[in-house]
Amino acid sequence: MKKKLLFVIDSLPCAGAEKSLITLLSQLDYEQYEVDLQLFAYGWTLDELVPKEVNFLPPLSYTNYSKQSLKQMILNCRNLTQFKMIVARLRYSLFIRKGHLTNAQMARLYWQSIGSVIEKNEKVYDVAISYAQGIPTFYVADKTRAAKKYAWVNVSYTLGEEDRLFQEKYYQAYERIVAVSESAEEIFLESFPMFKDRMTIIYDINDYQMIKRMSELEPEFKLDVPHLKLLTIGRLDHQKGYDIALEAARLLKERGILFTWYVLGKGGLYDEIKQTIQKYGLEKEFILLGITANPYPMIKQCDIYVQTSKFEGYGLAIAEARMLNKPVVTTKFDAVFNQMVHEKNGLVTTMDGVGVADGIERLLKEPDLYHAIVDYLNQEKKGNVEEIAYFYQLIEKGTGRS
């Protein structure tokens, strides 16, 4: 009899954890596993890449109901359940008006406001997996029935005391907590040392052959300028450090360097980033492309891949750029040395615009270094599909990496 697995993640935009999940799902043996997938938002870029064997669960009732404006919700209210949803939405709206909030704070406030109106999944699973921290973690802990529950930690971040205490009670529900890198595990344990014996590491799975094939397809966006082509992939949010990227772009322009810096991503900072682009006069240099299900032809076209993250659990886009032999300039976030070798496969810089600009300029003005990095990248091991063995070990024996 097939084992029943449930995966839960917020949604499937073109981002690191989401691409990691798609790759994992593409590697599974569906003769052994029956797989359900629960999302909190549908219709994103990667939905179409989910293997056909995976069963998309229908949207949650609140997800559907909250697509309406608040006015429509009130006018269409027909029962007590819908009234409770309206109250929950109002409560959450009031909470998030308090000012700048971290992702952890947003997730906590969402669940404190709305969790009570989210229905339970009554199906009984062998394993239920929260594939992202925050709302999926709370949902799997609170709203699912499974013999075993596993939580993925794919971002390195520190928590304030209120969020730490809030999250601790949910992680108590999990038999295993899976970090995607050593540094992600280390930082998680700074907040939750009591879970040390439950931790294991399973790296994000990268399928080189799939990435190579996709990189050879017709690109949705052509990076066809005659000068230096830079590329960054990542949500438009605080974590990805676009303030650093924009400052670096401003400095490069001041130094007289001809470049176009392309960005693949979507998110809440779009308007703020556009305003800064105009403020710095970078309308021709810093180009927001939006999102695409296949970023690999753009990686293949660029000269340098740039990552300005402030924190990451691993940095999947860096791994993908390396597989396509593109030199990387990246900030020194916590997990960076899980894959970067400074001056070998790229440059690791200080976490500021000056450092990033200096790294980019150095690769431009030192062609011997640039080509030495490309040669090194050509020799690096490509992909790690063998990592699926540790996932099977986790599912079948509950042990993960020993």
MOURVEN-V68394 format. One record per residue. N is the residue number from 0. BURIAL is b if it has 24 or more other C-alpha atoms within 12 Angstrom, else e. Layout:
n=N burial=BURIAL
n=N burial=BURIAL
//
This chain:
n=0 burial=e
n=1 burial=e
n=2 burial=b
n=3 burial=b
n=4 burial=b
n=5 burial=b
n=6 burial=b
n=7 burial=b
n=8 burial=b
n=9 burial=b
n=10 burial=b
n=11 burial=b
n=12 burial=b
n=13 burial=b
n=14 burial=b
n=15 burial=b
n=16 burial=b
n=17 burial=b
n=18 burial=b
n=19 burial=b
n=20 burial=b
n=21 burial=b
n=22 burial=b
n=23 burial=b
n=24 burial=b
n=25 burial=b
n=26 burial=b
n=27 burial=b
n=28 burial=e
n=29 burial=e
n=30 burial=e
n=31 burial=e
n=32 burial=b
n=33 burial=b
n=34 burial=b
n=35 burial=b
n=36 burial=b
n=37 burial=b
n=38 burial=b
n=39 burial=b
n=40 burial=b
n=41 burial=b
n=42 burial=e
n=43 burial=e
n=44 burial=b
n=45 burial=b
n=46 burial=b
n=47 burial=e
n=48 burial=b
n=49 burial=b
n=50 burial=e
n=51 burial=e
n=52 burial=e
n=53 burial=b
n=54 burial=e
n=55 burial=b
n=56 burial=e
n=57 burial=e
n=58 burial=b
n=59 burial=b
n=60 burial=b
n=61 burial=b
n=62 burial=b
n=63 burial=e
n=64 burial=b
n=65 burial=b
n=66 burial=e
n=67 burial=e
n=68 burial=e
n=69 burial=e
n=70 burial=e
n=71 burial=e
n=72 burial=b
n=73 burial=e
n=74 burial=e
n=75 burial=e
n=76 burial=e
n=77 burial=e
n=78 burial=e
n=79 burial=e
n=80 burial=e
n=81 burial=b
n=82 burial=e
n=83 burial=b
n=84 burial=b
n=85 burial=b
n=86 burial=b
n=87 burial=b
n=88 burial=b
n=89 burial=b
n=90 burial=e
n=91 burial=b
n=92 burial=e
n=93 burial=e
n=94 burial=e
n=95 burial=e
n=96 burial=e
n=97 burial=e
n=98 burial=e
n=99 burial=e
n=100 burial=e
n=101 burial=e
n=102 burial=b
n=103 burial=b
n=104 burial=b
n=105 burial=b
n=106 burial=b
n=107 burial=b
n=108 burial=b
n=109 burial=b
n=110 burial=b
n=111 burial=b
n=112 burial=b
n=113 burial=b
n=114 burial=b
n=115 burial=e
n=116 burial=b
n=117 burial=b
n=118 burial=e
n=119 burial=e
n=120 burial=b
n=121 burial=e
n=122 burial=e
n=123 burial=e
n=124 burial=b
n=125 burial=b
n=126 burial=b
n=127 burial=b
n=128 burial=b
n=129 burial=b
n=130 burial=b
n=131 burial=b
n=132 burial=b
n=133 burial=b
n=134 burial=b
n=135 burial=b
n=136 burial=b
n=137 burial=b
n=138 burial=b
n=139 burial=b
n=140 burial=b
n=141 burial=b
n=142 burial=b
n=143 burial=b
n=144 burial=b
n=145 burial=b
n=146 burial=b
n=147 burial=b
n=148 burial=b
n=149 burial=b
n=150 burial=b
n=151 burial=b
n=152 burial=b
n=153 burial=b
n=154 burial=b
n=155 burial=b
n=156 burial=b
n=157 burial=b
n=158 burial=b
n=159 burial=e
n=160 burial=e
n=161 burial=e
n=162 burial=b
n=163 burial=b
n=164 burial=e
n=165 burial=b
n=166 burial=b
n=167 burial=b
n=168 burial=e
n=169 burial=b
n=170 burial=b
n=171 burial=b
n=172 burial=b
n=173 burial=b
n=174 burial=b
n=175 burial=b
n=176 burial=b
n=177 burial=b
n=178 burial=b
n=179 burial=b
n=180 burial=b
n=181 burial=b
n=182 burial=b
n=183 burial=b
n=184 burial=b
n=185 burial=b
n=186 burial=b
n=187 burial=b
n=188 burial=b
n=189 burial=e
n=190 burial=b
n=191 burial=b
n=192 burial=e
n=193 burial=e
n=194 burial=b
n=195 burial=e
n=196 burial=e
n=197 burial=b
n=198 burial=b
n=199 burial=b
n=200 burial=b
n=201 burial=b
n=202 burial=b
n=203 burial=b
n=204 burial=b
n=205 burial=b
n=206 burial=b
n=207 burial=b
n=208 burial=e
n=209 burial=b
n=210 burial=b
n=211 burial=b
n=212 burial=e
n=213 burial=b
n=214 burial=b
n=215 burial=e
n=216 burial=e
n=217 burial=e
n=218 burial=e
n=219 burial=e
n=220 burial=b
n=221 burial=e
n=222 burial=b
n=223 burial=e
n=224 burial=e
n=225 burial=e
n=226 burial=e
n=227 burial=b
n=228 burial=b
n=229 burial=b
n=230 burial=b
n=231 burial=b
n=232 burial=b
n=233 burial=b
n=234 burial=b
n=235 burial=b
n=236 burial=b
n=237 burial=b
n=238 burial=b
n=239 burial=b
n=240 burial=b
n=241 burial=b
n=242 burial=b
n=243 burial=b
n=244 burial=b
n=245 burial=b
n=246 burial=b
n=247 burial=b
n=248 burial=b
n=249 burial=b
n=250 burial=b
n=251 burial=b
n=252 burial=b
n=253 burial=e
n=254 burial=e
n=255 burial=e
n=256 burial=b
n=257 burial=b
n=258 burial=b
n=259 burial=b
n=260 burial=b
n=261 burial=b
n=262 burial=b
n=263 burial=b
n=264 burial=b
n=265 burial=b
n=266 burial=b
n=267 burial=e
n=268 burial=e
n=269 burial=b
n=270 burial=e
n=271 burial=e
n=272 burial=b
n=273 burial=b
n=274 burial=e
n=275 burial=e
n=276 burial=b
n=277 burial=e
n=278 burial=e
n=279 burial=b
n=280 burial=e
n=281 burial=b
n=282 burial=e
n=283 burial=e
n=284 burial=b
n=285 burial=b
n=286 burial=b
n=287 burial=b
n=288 burial=b
n=289 burial=b
n=290 burial=b
n=291 burial=b
n=292 burial=b
n=293 burial=b
n=294 burial=b
n=295 burial=b
n=296 burial=b
n=297 burial=b
n=298 burial=b
n=299 burial=b
n=300 burial=b
n=301 burial=b
n=302 burial=b
n=303 burial=b
n=304 burial=b
n=305 burial=b
n=306 burial=b
n=307 burial=b
n=308 burial=b
n=309 burial=b
n=310 burial=b
n=311 burial=b
n=312 burial=b
n=313 burial=b
n=314 burial=b
n=315 burial=b
n=316 burial=b
n=317 burial=b
n=318 burial=b
n=319 burial=b
n=320 burial=b
n=321 burial=b
n=322 burial=b
n=323 burial=b
n=324 burial=b
n=325 burial=b
n=326 burial=b
n=327 burial=b
n=328 burial=b
n=329 burial=b
n=330 burial=b
n=331 burial=b
n=332 burial=b
n=333 burial=b
n=334 burial=b
n=335 burial=b
n=336 burial=b
n=337 burial=b
n=338 burial=b
n=339 burial=b
n=340 burial=e
n=341 burial=e
n=342 burial=b
n=343 burial=b
n=344 burial=b
n=345 burial=b
n=346 burial=b
n=347 burial=b
n=348 burial=b
n=349 burial=b
n=350 burial=b
n=351 burial=b
n=352 burial=b
n=353 burial=b
n=354 burial=b
n=355 burial=b
n=356 burial=b
n=357 burial=b
n=358 burial=b
n=359 burial=b
n=360 burial=b
n=361 burial=b
n=362 burial=b
n=363 burial=b
n=364 burial=e
n=365 burial=e
n=366 burial=e
n=367 burial=e
n=368 burial=b
n=369 burial=b
n=370 burial=b
n=371 burial=e
n=372 burial=b
n=373 burial=b
n=374 burial=e
n=375 burial=b
n=376 burial=b
n=377 burial=e
n=378 burial=e
n=379 burial=e
n=380 burial=e
n=381 burial=b
n=382 burial=b
n=383 burial=b
n=384 burial=b
n=385 burial=e
n=386 burial=b
n=387 burial=b
n=388 burial=b
n=389 burial=b
n=390 burial=b
n=391 burial=b
n=392 burial=e
n=393 burial=b
n=394 burial=b
n=395 burial=e
n=396 burial=e
n=397 burial=b
n=398 burial=b
n=399 burial=b
n=400 burial=b
n=401 burial=e
//
